[in-house]
Each structure stands twice: as structure tokens, then as C-alpha cells.
Amino acid sequence: MRNKSITFKLFAITSAFFIFFLMVTAVAQTLFFERFYIYQKVNRLEKSIEDFANLYEGRPWDQKTIVKNINKFIDQNNAQVAILNERGAPKYVHAFDIVVENAEKERITIPLNNIMMMEVFQELNVTVGSDVKLEGIFTGEKYGTFYPFRIQMKGSPWLSLNQLTPAVNKFKIISIPKTAEFAIQAQPGKIAVQKGDIPFEVAGSKEAQVIQINMENIEGKIVEVNLPERRDNMAPYKEDMFWSAVDQWFWVANGENFAFKDDEVIRYPYKNPMNGIDNVVLVKPIIEDGRLREMIFTMTSLQPVGEAAGVMKDYYIYLFLLAGLLIMALSYIYSKMVAKPLIQINNAAVKMANLDFSVTCDSTSTDEIGSLANSLNSLSKNLSRSMADLQTTNEKLKVEIEKERSLEKMRKEFVSSVSHELKTPLGIMKGYAEGLKDGIAEEKKEYYLEVILDEIGKMDVLVLDMLELSKLESKAYQLKKQNFSIHSLIDEVAHRFIQQVQKKGLRLKHIYEEDECWCYGDMWRIEQVIVNLLSNAIRHAPVEGNIHIYIKTREDQVVIGIENEGQPIPEEKMDRIWDRFYRLEEARGRQSGGTGLGLAIVKNILELHGSEYGVRNTDMGVEFFFTLAKGIEA
């Protein structure tokens, strides 16, 4: 790689830029990440405690609501929190619990503070609606508060002696006999507890009194869960650290040099003397009438960010070495990829400058470099090829012009047809309206109004058919295909025309190869096809004539045909009957109520289905037919 080549320059610039960027990122994170994280975390916690204090002061919360909002604060901020009175004693603290509803629809509160064996508890997956079995004891009235010894859900049960101690004044557990499932013993002179009738001797105390407590069993569904998403916030060691910080705060707040500055948040670092974990404590005083009424006390650990920052310093050494090698390798590949087509283009341009147009640039890229190569290649094309391209373009232009002319002709014919179709009913309506205006005989008014309304109805049908046809011809209509019985559909449609059939004395005959046949398609649109074809057959059949409806089956298709007696269609007009507004006999078409759009709508619906369709003259008269895909019986 020559020093002056474009490949070397691209390689050097790219490598230097990315290595410099990586170094700046590594140094910045090593030096500032820990401080930035602590700054952001403390500021967000301070804002959260300010918001919490404003809500607490501004809203009349009851004790249950206060505890729920304390639990929510712990969950959202990953920080312990409590509300203290003016002497620093706890007033409101968190209360994690679940509520279980048994078979008798009685709701029982299960406190879950100071959870031991957290790993096993997390595996329970406590959620609303889950079935649960509990073993423990009630305090106070039955179905009040229940302290569990065992919680059984799916998987292994959770057991804890620690949860029983509130029920017996928080006695200390000091031993468990091998013959008993559990036992709780007090300090000398106080109460000890054991399960069942198994004797239990209080070690080291002759004054202790042993009593027996019968365990209660509860089964039901969890209807309410008041637990933090981060289950480790329920761990006893976190609560111990928190109250240790509260105790220290009591001595700090009562020192000689301490004084509140209005209601500003006080923050200070706190290192736990037992484990040396760094924490930050925030205290929000609540002042009322110039006196301290309460304090909102919160604490969060800074241990995770310190550990992460220390690991990151070692991590960045290896990351920098690996990333440096990767950047150099990728920079070299990148520079070769960019420079190679440029070198080829340069060599081709030199030859073209010497009037050698046989050379071409081999480039398959679609970017600016590929575009430049294609531009140079076009310069070497033969003049005859350019003329041939021009001729081809002219031919295409002629085709487009003819197409435009055809579309314009169709548009004019459509406007002319619509004008003609609307002109007749409008003329009739005008004549009868003028008669009403001129004051015709009273007995004719009703007739005139009926004629006008009849013509309005025809115009309404015409406009609706035109809109329907326009929607279908746009090819944007989405068919809603389904399996349906073609026999049932045809019978239903034929039943609608029973009055017209009886009025003309027609004989309607159904010819079905099978008792039941299923098709797959848009049932509502196929119904339109059958309605249009059947109404067309009724209009053109002579009085007391015959109409045959048949259904035939092929391997994967169903053929439906409607045949009526009547005059045959001239062969030269067979193709035109599918055009809109085309009628074999204009006068008879208007008199019979047709709009001239029915067969055009039929054509478009069947083409959307991909069906075969057509019309033919028969010995009996005229037959219209179409095909549909076979369906599956529902």
C-alpha cells in the first residue's frame, strides 16, 4: 500500500478517527461515569422525595393509601423510605403483603415483611389470580391478619419461622428440635412456641413458659399483591441497614450544630458500620406553622455503581486492545472496497481520453461510485445504439399517446352515456313538475307525484350502480372470500323474484347435479352476480316462458348457468353486451327498468374472482354462465 494512494489515506484516516473516538469514550467513562451516575441517581431521588412530600401534604391520604404509596416509592426508586415524627420515631413505614380470598369469599391479609430465604420466595411467582395454600396462625379475630409459616404454590414451598414471630410479640427463634417441624422460644422468663404435641424444652431457662399454638391452613386465590417488583427490596438486611441509618440520623439531628433550613431536602452520605456499604440518605422535613411536624426519610445504596465502575476500568483495557485490532482490520477492508472501483474508473477514463471506447468499468454497486462508472460506460456506447434507443422511445411514446386517446374516448363515451341515461328521467320529471306547477286537475296530482318519485328511484339505482361499477373497475376492492352453499344462495335469490316470475307466468326450473354444492368466494358479490343475471333473464323471457338454472361440477370448479327463452343475441353484439350502458334494444331496456350497468358489474366481479364467464345462444334462447372455485362444506 503506497503512502500516497487513496487506499492508504482512507485506511489511516478511518483507523485514527475510530481509535481516537474509542479512547475518548473509555477515558470519559472511566473518569466521570461513577460521579455522573451518583449525581443523576441522587438528583432523581431528591426529585422523587419532593414529589412524594407534595402529594403527602396536599392530599388527605388515609393510612392504607400512605403505605401503598410508600411501597410504590420503594419500587420505583429502589430505595427504602419511611415517614418519621418530629422526634425521629417511625410513623408510617412500608407494609408488603398479599390478600387471599378463600372459598367462602373471605379476604385475608398475609403480611410478607422481612422475607427470609429470598431465593426460594422469588421462585413462587406470586401473581394475582394464582392458587395458593398457606399454613400459619391468625392474630386477633379470625380472617384478619394471617402470619404464614409455609406458602405452597407451583414448585417448591417457601417456609420461614421468621414470619411467625410477630404473632407472639416478635420472640427470638433460637433452636429447632429434630422431632418438631418448627419451634419459637423467647428469652428467659417469656413465652416459647412449638407445633403439635411434641414436647419442647427451653434451653438454658427453667423460667420460660411453653404454650401450644394450632396451625391454621388456608386455600384460595390471590386477589391483591402489594409487593415490590424488585423482590430484594423485601430482604431483611436492607431493612436493618435502613433503620441503622435512621438511628444515626436521630443522633445527628439532635446534635448541637444541627438545624433545619426551612423545608429543603437534607442529603448526606452514610456508610453502614457493619458491612461498609456506601449509601446516600435524604431527609425531607415537613414544616407546619413554623414547627417541624414530620420527616420523610429515604436511603439508597451506592454499592452497585462503585463495583461497576471498578470492573469497567479493567474491562476497558481488554476492550481497547480488541477494538483497536478490529478497527484496523475493518478500516483496511473498507478502504479497499471504496478505493478499488475508483482506481478502475480512473484507468477507464485515461483510456477514453485516448479515444479508446472499447473499455468499460465493471461495477455492480448502486451508490454514487457505481453511478459514475455507469455514466462512463454510457459514453462509450455506439451512436447507432443511441438512435435505436431513441426509436424505441418514440414507439413507446406513440403507444402511450394512443392509450391516452383511447382513455379520452372512453371518458367522452361514458359522459355521453351518463348524460343520455340521466336526460330521459330528468325530462320526464321536468314535464310532470311543470304540470304540477301549472295547476293540473286534483285527481292527477297523485299520479304525477308517483311518476316523479319513480323516476327519482331509477336515477338513484343508476347512480348507485355507477358508483359500484367504478369501485370494482378500480381493482382496489378486496374480496371477502368464504365457503358457502351455492344451492342455498340461488334458492334464496330466486325466492326474492317470485312475484315477478308469477306476474309473467314464467316457469323457473332448477337443474342440480348434486344435492348440495359448496363454493369459495365473496358470497355477497356472487349474490349480486346471480341477482343481475336472473333479473336479466326475467326481463327478456317471454310471458309464460321458461327459465332454467343449473349447477354442474368439475374437478375443482363449479359451473353455474342461467338460461331463458327469448330472442337470441346477434353474434356481432356478443362482446359488447358486457360494456356499460349497452342495450340490445334501448327502448325496451328503459321500459323494463334496466340501467345498462348490470352485466358490466357482473363482468368485474367475476374477473376479481378469476372466474370464467360468457354468454351463448341456445336452442331454447340465451344462456349466461360462469365458474367458481370449489369450497369446503362448513
Secondary structure per residue as TSV (DSSP state, phi and psi in degrees):
chain	resnum	aa	ss	phi	psi
A	1	M	-	360.0	113.1
A	2	R	-	-72.0	148.0
A	3	N	T	-64.4	-30.9
A	4	K	T	-93.0	-2.7
A	5	S	S	-74.7	156.6
A	6	I	H	-68.3	-28.9
A	7	T	H	-63.0	-45.9
A	8	F	H	-65.1	-41.2
A	9	K	H	-64.6	-44.0
A	10	L	H	-62.9	-41.6
A	11	F	H	-61.8	-47.2
A	12	A	H	-66.2	-44.8
A	13	I	H	-66.2	-45.4
A	14	T	H	-64.1	-45.7
A	15	S	H	-62.1	-45.8
A	16	A	H	-63.6	-41.8
A	17	F	H	-63.9	-48.0
A	18	F	H	-71.4	-36.3
A	19	I	H	-65.3	-41.6
A	20	F	H	-62.7	-42.8
A	21	F	H	-62.5	-40.6
A	22	L	H	-65.6	-41.0
A	23	M	H	-64.6	-44.6
A	24	V	H	-61.5	-42.5
A	25	T	H	-62.8	-45.3
A	26	A	H	-64.5	-45.4
A	27	V	H	-64.5	-43.2
A	28	A	H	-62.4	-44.1
A	29	Q	H	-69.6	-37.0
A	30	T	H	-65.3	-42.6
A	31	L	H	-82.8	-36.3
A	32	F	H	-116.6	-12.2
A	33	F	H	-61.4	-47.4
A	34	E	H	-62.3	-46.3
A	35	R	H	-66.7	-38.9
A	36	F	H	-64.0	-43.1
A	37	Y	H	-63.9	-44.8
A	38	I	H	-63.3	-42.7
A	39	Y	H	-59.7	-47.2
A	40	Q	H	-65.4	-42.2
A	41	K	H	-65.5	-43.8
A	42	V	H	-67.9	-41.8
A	43	N	H	-63.8	-42.4
A	44	R	H	-65.3	-38.7
A	45	L	H	-66.1	-38.1
A	46	E	H	-64.8	-41.6
A	47	K	H	-64.5	-39.8
A	48	S	H	-63.4	-41.1
A	49	I	H	-71.4	-32.6
A	50	E	H	-63.7	-46.7
A	51	D	H	-62.3	-41.7
A	52	F	H	-62.5	-42.4
A	53	A	H	-64.3	-40.7
A	54	N	H	-62.9	-42.2
A	55	L	H	-66.4	-40.8
A	56	Y	H	-64.1	-40.5
A	57	E	H	-76.6	-33.9
A	58	G	H	-89.6	-13.5
A	59	R	S	-122.2	142.3
A	60	P	-	-80.1	72.6
A	61	W	-	-75.2	140.0
A	62	D	-	-86.1	177.5
A	63	Q	H	-62.5	-38.5
A	64	K	H	-64.6	-41.5
A	65	T	H	-66.3	-39.7
A	66	I	H	-60.4	-46.6
A	67	V	H	-64.0	-40.4
A	68	K	H	-62.6	-40.1
A	69	N	H	-71.7	-30.9
A	70	I	H	-64.4	-44.7
A	71	N	H	-59.9	-42.0
A	72	K	H	-64.1	-40.0
A	73	F	H	-61.8	-44.4
A	74	I	H	-60.1	-42.4
A	75	D	H	-68.1	-42.0
A	76	Q	H	-75.9	-30.5
A	77	N	H	-111.5	-2.2
A	78	N	T	51.9	46.9
A	79	A	-	-144.0	142.6
A	80	Q	E	-76.9	147.8
A	81	V	E	-150.7	148.5
A	82	A	E	-153.8	156.1
A	83	I	E	-105.3	121.6
A	84	L	E	-106.1	154.1
A	85	N	E	-81.5	-174.9
A	86	E	T	-66.4	-17.1
A	87	R	T	-95.3	1.9
A	88	G	S	87.6	8.7
A	89	A	-	-88.8	147.4
A	90	P	E	-62.4	134.6
A	91	K	E	-113.4	-48.0
A	92	Y	E	-133.5	129.7
A	93	V	-	-130.8	173.2
A	94	H	-	-67.5	156.2
A	95	A	-	-145.1	97.7
A	96	F	-	-84.9	130.8
A	97	D	E	-160.4	170.3
A	98	I	E	-128.3	156.7
A	99	V	E	-116.8	127.5
A	100	V	E	-112.8	135.5
A	101	E	E	-108.3	121.1
A	102	N	E	-85.9	-173.6
A	103	A	T	-65.7	-24.8
A	104	E	T	-87.4	11.5
A	105	K	-	64.5	24.3
A	106	E	-	-93.2	134.4
A	107	R	E	-98.6	132.2
A	108	I	E	-126.3	130.3
A	109	T	E	-88.1	130.6
A	110	I	E	-115.4	101.8
A	111	P	E	-69.8	140.6
A	112	L	-	-134.4	45.4
A	113	N	-	-84.8	157.9
A	114	N	S	53.4	52.3
A	115	I	-	-70.2	125.4
A	116	M	S	-94.3	165.8
A	117	M	S	51.0	55.9
A	118	M	H	-59.5	-36.4
A	119	E	H	-61.2	-43.0
A	120	V	H	-69.0	-39.7
A	121	F	H	-63.1	-39.7
A	122	Q	H	-64.2	-28.8
A	123	E	T	-72.2	-13.0
A	124	L	T	-69.5	-25.9
A	125	N	-	54.5	63.1
A	126	V	-	-72.8	114.5
A	127	T	-	-138.9	157.6
A	128	V	T	-64.6	133.7
A	129	G	T	97.3	-10.6
A	130	S	-	-77.2	145.6
A	131	D	E	-78.0	143.0
A	132	V	E	-146.2	145.7
A	133	K	E	-121.0	132.6
A	134	L	E	-128.7	149.6
A	135	E	E	-130.9	129.4
A	136	G	E	177.5	-152.6
A	137	I	E	-136.5	150.9
A	138	F	E	-90.1	153.7
A	139	T	E	-120.0	141.3
A	140	G	S	71.3	-143.2
A	141	E	S	-70.3	151.8
A	142	K	T	-65.4	146.3
A	143	Y	T	66.1	29.0
A	144	G	S	-99.4	-103.8
A	145	T	E	-103.2	135.3
A	146	F	E	-123.1	120.9
A	147	Y	E	-97.4	114.7
A	148	P	E	-84.3	143.5
A	149	F	E	-100.4	-34.4
A	150	R	E	-134.9	136.1
A	151	I	E	-122.4	120.3
A	152	Q	E	-115.7	118.3
A	153	M	-	-127.3	-147.6
A	154	K	S	-71.8	136.4
A	155	G	S	92.3	-158.1
A	156	S	S	-71.9	146.1
A	157	P	-	-77.0	159.3
A	158	W	E	-106.3	129.8
A	159	L	E	-125.5	142.0
A	160	S	-	-157.4	124.8
A	161	L	S	-75.4	-24.1
A	162	N	G	-60.9	-31.1
A	163	Q	G	-72.3	-16.8
A	164	L	G	-84.0	-21.0
A	165	T	G	-61.3	-34.3
A	166	P	G	-61.8	-25.7
A	167	A	G	-72.4	-21.2
A	168	V	G	-124.5	48.2
A	169	N	T	58.8	36.5
A	170	K	S	57.6	49.6
A	171	F	-	-72.3	153.9
A	172	K	-	-85.7	131.6
A	173	I	-	-83.7	122.5
A	174	I	-	-118.4	-19.8
A	175	S	-	-163.8	158.5
A	176	I	-	-131.5	114.9
A	177	P	-	-65.8	152.8
A	178	K	T	-66.9	-26.1
A	179	T	T	-88.9	-7.5
A	180	A	S	-115.5	149.4
A	181	E	S	-71.2	-38.6
A	182	F	-	-158.7	161.5
A	183	A	E	-157.0	146.5
A	184	I	E	-126.7	128.6
A	185	Q	-	-123.6	140.0
A	186	A	-	-88.5	177.2
A	187	Q	S	-68.8	162.1
A	188	P	T	-51.5	135.0
A	189	G	T	89.1	-2.9
A	190	K	S	-118.2	-169.2
A	191	I	E	-86.8	147.6
A	192	A	E	-124.3	151.8
A	193	V	E	-126.7	142.2
A	194	Q	E	-140.2	164.3
A	195	K	S	-101.3	138.5
A	196	G	T	72.3	-155.4
A	197	D	T	-99.4	7.9
A	198	I	-	-71.0	125.9
A	199	P	-	-67.6	147.1
A	200	F	-	-139.9	122.6
A	201	E	-	-98.2	128.8
A	202	V	-	-74.3	114.5
A	203	A	T	-69.7	133.0
A	204	G	T	73.1	15.0
A	205	S	-	-150.3	122.3
A	206	K	S	-94.8	-10.8
A	207	E	S	-90.7	-15.4
A	208	A	-	-67.9	144.1
A	209	Q	E	-106.5	128.7
A	210	V	E	-100.5	128.4
A	211	I	E	-123.4	158.2
A	212	Q	E	-106.0	133.5
A	213	I	-	-119.4	126.4
A	214	N	-	-81.8	127.0
A	215	M	-	-75.4	141.1
A	216	E	E	-102.6	147.3
A	217	N	E	-113.6	135.9
A	218	I	E	-128.8	135.3
A	219	E	E	-128.3	141.1
A	220	G	E	175.2	-163.3
A	221	K	E	-113.1	144.7
A	222	I	E	-76.9	122.2
A	223	V	E	-109.6	-12.9
A	224	E	E	-152.5	136.0
A	225	V	E	-126.3	116.7
A	226	N	E	-115.2	67.1
A	227	L	-	-125.9	149.4
A	228	P	-	-72.9	151.1
A	229	E	S	-63.2	-39.3
A	230	R	S	-86.9	101.6
A	231	R	G	-64.2	-21.2
A	232	D	G	-67.7	-15.1
A	233	N	G	-69.0	-11.2
A	234	M	G	-92.0	-5.0
A	235	A	-	-65.7	139.6
A	236	P	H	-60.8	-34.8
A	237	Y	H	-64.6	-32.2
A	238	K	H	-67.3	-40.1
A	239	E	H	-67.9	-37.7
A	240	D	H	-62.2	-44.2
A	241	M	H	-61.1	-39.9
A	242	F	H	-64.3	-48.1
A	243	W	H	-72.0	-24.9
A	244	S	H	-63.6	-40.4
A	245	A	H	-67.4	-37.5
A	246	V	H	-62.3	-42.2
A	247	D	H	-61.5	-43.8
A	248	Q	H	-62.9	-39.1
A	249	W	H	-60.4	-36.3
A	250	F	H	-59.0	-41.6
A	251	W	H	-75.2	-35.6
A	252	V	H	-65.7	-45.7
A	253	A	H	-66.8	-22.5
A	254	N	T	-101.6	10.8
A	255	G	S	-73.1	166.7
A	256	E	T	-68.0	-34.1
A	257	N	T	-94.0	9.7
A	258	F	-	-97.1	138.3
A	259	A	-	-156.8	139.9
A	260	F	-	-75.6	140.9
A	261	K	-	-105.4	91.5
A	262	D	T	54.6	-130.6
A	263	D	T	-114.3	27.5
A	264	E	-	-70.7	148.8
A	265	V	-	-73.1	131.2
A	266	I	E	-98.4	132.7
A	267	R	E	-128.5	142.8
A	268	Y	E	-159.0	151.9
A	269	P	E	-77.5	150.4
A	270	Y	E	-140.6	124.5
A	271	K	E	-107.3	122.7
A	272	N	-	-66.2	125.6
A	273	P	T	-69.0	-19.9
A	274	M	T	-81.3	-42.2
A	275	N	T	-120.6	-4.2
A	276	G	-	73.7	15.5
A	277	I	-	-77.8	132.7
A	278	D	E	-79.7	135.2
A	279	N	E	-135.1	166.0
A	280	V	E	-123.6	133.7
A	281	V	E	-110.9	134.8
A	282	L	E	-124.4	133.7
A	283	V	E	-125.0	124.5
A	284	K	E	-109.9	105.9
A	285	P	E	-74.7	143.7
A	286	I	E	-111.8	110.1
A	287	I	E	-99.6	134.8
A	288	E	E	-137.0	120.9
A	289	D	T	56.4	38.7
A	290	G	T	79.2	0.7
A	291	R	E	-117.9	148.0
A	292	L	E	-71.7	119.4
A	293	R	E	-98.6	-47.4
A	294	E	E	-149.3	171.0
A	295	M	E	-137.8	138.1
A	296	I	E	-100.4	116.3
A	297	F	E	-110.8	125.6
A	298	T	E	-137.5	151.9
A	299	M	E	-145.9	139.4
A	300	T	E	-135.0	148.9
A	301	S	E	-83.5	142.8
A	302	L	-	-108.0	9.8
A	303	Q	H	-64.9	-43.4
A	304	P	H	-60.3	-40.7
A	305	V	H	-70.6	-34.0
A	306	G	H	-65.5	-43.0
A	307	E	H	-65.0	-42.1
A	308	A	H	-63.1	-42.7
A	309	A	H	-63.6	-39.0
A	310	G	H	-65.5	-40.6
A	311	V	H	-67.7	-37.1
A	312	M	H	-63.3	-33.5
A	313	K	H	-62.6	-42.7
A	314	D	H	-71.9	-36.0
A	315	Y	H	-63.3	-39.0
A	316	Y	H	-67.6	-24.9
A	317	I	H	-63.3	-50.4
A	318	Y	H	-69.5	-38.7
A	319	L	H	-62.0	-40.5
A	320	F	H	-64.8	-42.4
A	321	L	H	-65.0	-46.5
A	322	L	H	-67.2	-43.2
A	323	A	H	-66.9	-35.0
A	324	G	H	-61.8	-44.8
A	325	L	H	-64.7	-42.8
A	326	L	H	-64.5	-39.9
A	327	I	H	-64.7	-42.1
A	328	M	H	-65.0	-41.6
A	329	A	H	-65.4	-45.4
A	330	L	H	-67.8	-35.6
A	331	S	H	-63.6	-39.5
A	332	Y	H	-65.5	-44.4
A	333	I	H	-64.1	-42.5
A	334	Y	H	-62.0	-44.7
A	335	S	H	-64.7	-37.6
A	336	K	H	-67.2	-40.6
A	337	M	H	-62.8	-40.4
A	338	V	H	-76.8	-40.8
A	339	A	H	-76.6	-32.3
A	340	K	H	-58.5	-51.2
A	341	P	H	-65.8	-30.0
A	342	L	H	-66.5	-38.6
A	343	I	H	-65.8	-41.1
A	344	Q	H	-63.3	-41.5
A	345	I	H	-64.5	-40.0
A	346	N	H	-62.6	-43.8
A	347	N	H	-64.6	-40.0
A	348	A	H	-66.3	-38.5
A	349	A	H	-65.8	-36.5
A	350	V	H	-63.2	-43.4
A	351	K	H	-67.2	-39.6
A	352	M	H	-64.9	-31.1
A	353	A	H	-65.0	-24.6
A	354	N	T	-96.0	20.5
A	355	L	T	64.9	26.2
A	356	D	-	-99.6	97.3
A	357	F	T	-95.6	9.9
A	358	S	T	-79.4	-18.7
A	359	V	-	-79.3	145.4
A	360	T	-	-132.0	157.2
A	361	C	-	-97.5	119.8
A	362	D	-	-85.1	98.1
A	363	S	-	-139.0	130.0
A	364	T	-	-109.1	0.1
A	365	S	-	-73.8	156.9
A	366	T	-	-111.5	10.5
A	367	D	S	-87.8	-165.3
A	368	E	H	-62.7	-35.9
A	369	I	H	-65.8	-42.9
A	370	G	H	-63.5	-37.7
A	371	S	H	-63.7	-39.9
A	372	L	H	-64.2	-41.7
A	373	A	H	-63.3	-42.1
A	374	N	H	-65.7	-35.0
A	375	S	H	-63.8	-41.1
A	376	L	H	-67.1	-37.2
A	377	N	H	-63.8	-37.4
A	378	S	H	-65.6	-26.9
A	379	L	H	-67.5	-24.4
A	380	S	T	-93.0	6.6
A	381	K	S	-70.7	154.2
A	382	N	-	-75.7	145.7
A	383	L	H	-61.4	-36.9
A	384	S	H	-63.1	-35.5
A	385	R	H	-64.8	-37.9
A	386	S	H	-65.7	-40.5
A	387	M	H	-66.4	-39.1
A	388	A	H	-62.7	-40.3
A	389	D	H	-63.4	-39.3
A	390	L	H	-64.2	-40.7
A	391	Q	H	-63.9	-42.6
A	392	T	H	-61.3	-39.9
A	393	T	H	-64.1	-39.8
A	394	N	H	-63.3	-40.5
A	395	E	H	-64.1	-42.0
A	396	K	H	-63.9	-37.3
A	397	L	H	-64.5	-40.1
A	398	K	H	-61.6	-43.0
A	399	V	H	-60.5	-42.9
A	400	E	H	-64.4	-40.3
A	401	I	H	-63.0	-43.9
A	402	E	H	-62.4	-38.4
A	403	K	H	-64.3	-42.0
A	404	E	H	-63.4	-41.6
A	405	R	H	-61.7	-42.1
A	406	S	H	-62.7	-42.9
A	407	L	H	-64.0	-39.2
A	408	E	H	-64.8	-40.1
A	409	K	H	-63.7	-42.8
A	410	M	H	-63.1	-39.0
A	411	R	H	-63.2	-44.8
A	412	K	H	-63.2	-42.2
A	413	E	H	-63.2	-38.2
A	414	F	H	-65.6	-45.8
A	415	V	H	-61.6	-41.6
A	416	S	H	-63.8	-43.1
A	417	S	H	-65.0	-44.1
A	418	V	H	-62.6	-42.4
A	419	S	H	-61.3	-42.1
A	420	H	H	-65.6	-42.2
A	421	E	H	-66.7	-35.7
A	422	L	H	-82.4	-24.0
A	423	K	H	-64.3	-43.9
A	424	T	H	-62.7	-53.9
A	425	P	H	-63.5	-34.1
A	426	L	H	-65.8	-39.4
A	427	G	H	-63.6	-43.0
A	428	I	H	-63.1	-45.5
A	429	M	H	-61.9	-39.4
A	430	K	H	-63.6	-45.7
A	431	G	H	-60.8	-47.0
A	432	Y	H	-69.6	-33.3
A	433	A	H	-66.3	-39.6
A	434	E	H	-65.3	-35.2
A	435	G	H	-63.3	-40.9
A	436	L	H	-64.2	-38.8
A	437	K	H	-66.2	-38.9
A	438	D	T	-76.1	-5.6
A	439	G	T	83.4	64.5
A	440	I	-	-72.5	175.0
A	441	A	-	-61.6	146.3
A	442	E	H	-60.6	-35.8
A	443	E	H	-71.5	-14.3
A	444	K	H	-95.7	-11.3
A	445	K	H	-60.4	-44.7
A	446	E	H	-60.4	-41.8
A	447	Y	H	-64.9	-45.0
A	448	Y	H	-59.6	-43.9
A	449	L	H	-63.8	-39.2
A	450	E	H	-64.0	-38.3
A	451	V	H	-64.2	-44.7
A	452	I	H	-62.2	-46.2
A	453	L	H	-62.9	-38.2
A	454	D	H	-62.2	-42.6
A	455	E	H	-68.3	-36.1
A	456	I	H	-62.8	-41.7
A	457	G	H	-61.3	-41.0
A	458	K	H	-64.5	-42.0
A	459	M	H	-63.8	-37.5
A	460	D	H	-62.9	-44.8
A	461	V	H	-61.2	-41.5
A	462	L	H	-62.3	-46.9
A	463	V	H	-63.8	-42.8
A	464	L	H	-62.2	-42.0
A	465	D	H	-64.0	-38.7
A	466	M	H	-64.3	-42.6
A	467	L	H	-64.4	-42.9
A	468	E	H	-61.6	-44.9
A	469	L	H	-65.1	-39.9
A	470	S	H	-62.2	-40.9
A	471	K	H	-64.1	-42.1
A	472	L	H	-70.0	-39.5
A	473	E	H	-69.2	-21.3
A	474	S	T	-71.4	-12.9
A	475	K	T	62.0	13.4
A	476	A	-	-95.2	-5.5
A	477	Y	-	-73.8	133.0
A	478	Q	-	-98.5	118.5
A	479	L	-	-70.1	142.7
A	480	K	-	-106.2	86.1
A	481	K	-	-81.4	148.5
A	482	Q	E	-160.6	168.3
A	483	N	E	-85.0	133.3
A	484	F	E	-151.0	158.4
A	485	S	E	-84.1	117.2
A	486	I	H	-71.9	-30.2
A	487	H	H	-61.3	-49.1
A	488	S	H	-63.4	-38.8
A	489	L	H	-65.8	-44.8
A	490	I	H	-65.7	-41.6
A	491	D	H	-62.7	-38.8
A	492	E	H	-66.2	-44.4
A	493	V	H	-65.3	-44.2
A	494	A	H	-61.0	-34.9
A	495	H	H	-65.0	-29.2
A	496	R	H	-68.4	-29.5
A	497	F	T	-94.7	13.8
A	498	I	H	-61.2	-34.9
A	499	Q	H	-67.6	-45.1
A	500	Q	H	-62.6	-39.5
A	501	V	H	-63.7	-46.1
A	502	Q	H	-68.8	-34.2
A	503	K	H	-62.3	-39.0
A	504	K	H	-92.0	-1.6
A	505	G	T	69.2	32.1
A	506	L	-	-80.6	153.7
A	507	R	E	-110.3	112.5
A	508	L	E	-99.7	119.2
A	509	K	E	-119.6	130.9
A	510	H	E	-101.6	126.4
A	511	I	E	-120.9	101.4
A	512	Y	E	-115.6	132.9
A	513	E	S	-73.5	-31.7
A	514	E	S	-126.3	159.3
A	515	D	S	-69.1	-33.3
A	516	E	-	-145.6	136.7
A	517	C	-	-140.0	133.4
A	518	W	E	-110.2	138.9
A	519	C	E	-121.5	162.9
A	520	Y	E	-120.9	117.0
A	521	G	E	176.5	-173.1
A	522	D	-	-81.7	103.8
A	523	M	H	-61.2	-39.3
A	524	W	H	-66.4	-38.9
A	525	R	H	-72.3	-38.2
A	526	I	H	-65.8	-33.2
A	527	E	H	-61.1	-39.4
A	528	Q	H	-61.2	-41.9
A	529	V	H	-59.7	-48.5
A	530	I	H	-65.3	-40.6
A	531	V	H	-60.5	-46.8
A	532	N	H	-64.6	-44.7
A	533	L	H	-68.4	-40.6
A	534	L	H	-69.7	-41.6
A	535	S	H	-65.1	-34.8
A	536	N	H	-64.6	-41.5
A	537	A	H	-66.6	-39.8
A	538	I	H	-65.3	-40.2
A	539	R	H	-64.1	-39.3
A	540	H	H	-94.8	-8.3
A	541	A	S	-77.2	143.8
A	542	P	-	-73.4	165.0
A	543	V	T	-60.8	134.9
A	544	E	T	61.0	30.1
A	545	G	-	-89.2	-177.3
A	546	N	E	-113.8	144.3
A	547	I	E	-131.6	126.0
A	548	H	E	-110.6	132.6
A	549	I	E	-118.0	122.4
A	550	Y	E	-127.5	152.8
A	551	I	E	-129.6	122.2
A	552	K	E	-120.8	150.7
A	553	T	E	-114.3	138.9
A	554	R	-	-111.4	-166.4
A	555	E	S	-61.8	-49.7
A	556	D	S	-130.0	15.8
A	557	Q	E	-136.1	160.0
A	558	V	E	-121.0	130.3
A	559	V	E	-105.3	126.0
A	560	I	E	-115.8	130.3
A	561	G	E	-133.1	147.1
A	562	I	E	-129.2	116.8
A	563	E	E	-119.7	133.7
A	564	N	E	-130.1	150.4
A	565	E	E	-69.4	152.5
A	566	G	S	148.1	-175.5
A	567	Q	-	-70.7	139.2
A	568	P	-	-70.0	160.7
A	569	I	-	-92.0	128.6
A	570	P	-	-56.0	140.4
A	571	E	G	-57.6	-37.4
A	572	E	G	-70.2	-12.1
A	573	K	G	-106.9	1.6
A	574	M	T	-57.3	-45.4
A	575	D	T	-75.3	-28.1
A	576	R	G	-79.4	-17.2
A	577	I	G	-66.9	-17.9
A	578	W	G	-83.5	-9.0
A	579	D	S	-76.6	149.7
A	580	R	T	-70.4	145.0
A	581	F	T	66.1	11.0
A	582	Y	-	-91.2	129.2
A	583	R	-	-130.0	142.4
A	584	L	S	-66.2	-39.9
A	585	E	S	-132.0	106.1
A	586	E	H	-57.9	-48.9
A	587	A	H	-62.5	-45.6
A	588	R	H	-67.7	-32.0
A	589	G	H	-63.3	-45.1
A	590	R	H	-68.7	-39.0
A	591	Q	H	-65.3	-35.4
A	592	S	T	-83.6	-4.3
A	593	G	T	95.2	3.7
A	594	G	-	-76.1	152.0
A	595	T	-	-100.1	-12.0
A	596	G	S	83.0	7.8
A	597	L	-	-113.9	-9.7
A	598	G	H	-58.4	-50.7
A	599	L	H	-69.9	-29.6
A	600	A	H	-66.1	-39.9
A	601	I	H	-65.0	-43.3
A	602	V	H	-56.8	-46.7
A	603	K	H	-57.4	-49.2
A	604	N	H	-67.0	-39.0
A	605	I	H	-63.3	-44.9
A	606	L	H	-68.7	-34.0
A	607	E	H	-67.4	-35.5
A	608	L	H	-63.5	-31.9
A	609	H	H	-81.9	-9.0
A	610	G	T	70.9	29.0
A	611	S	-	-87.7	156.3
A	612	E	-	-88.6	140.2
A	613	Y	E	-151.1	162.5
A	614	G	E	177.1	-177.0
A	615	V	E	-141.0	145.5
A	616	R	E	-151.0	151.6
A	617	N	E	-82.9	138.7
A	618	T	-	-125.4	174.5
A	619	D	S	-61.7	-29.2
A	620	M	S	-83.0	-38.0
A	621	G	E	170.1	-109.0
A	622	V	E	-130.8	138.9
A	623	E	E	-126.8	129.0
A	624	F	E	-105.7	139.3
A	625	F	E	-143.4	158.3
A	626	F	E	-158.6	164.4
A	627	T	E	-117.7	155.1
A	628	L	E	-137.7	154.1
A	629	A	E	-71.0	143.1
A	630	K	E	-66.5	143.7
A	631	G	-	-111.4	-176.0
A	632	I	-	-110.6	135.7
A	633	E	-	-62.9	128.2
A	634	A	-	-77.2	360.0
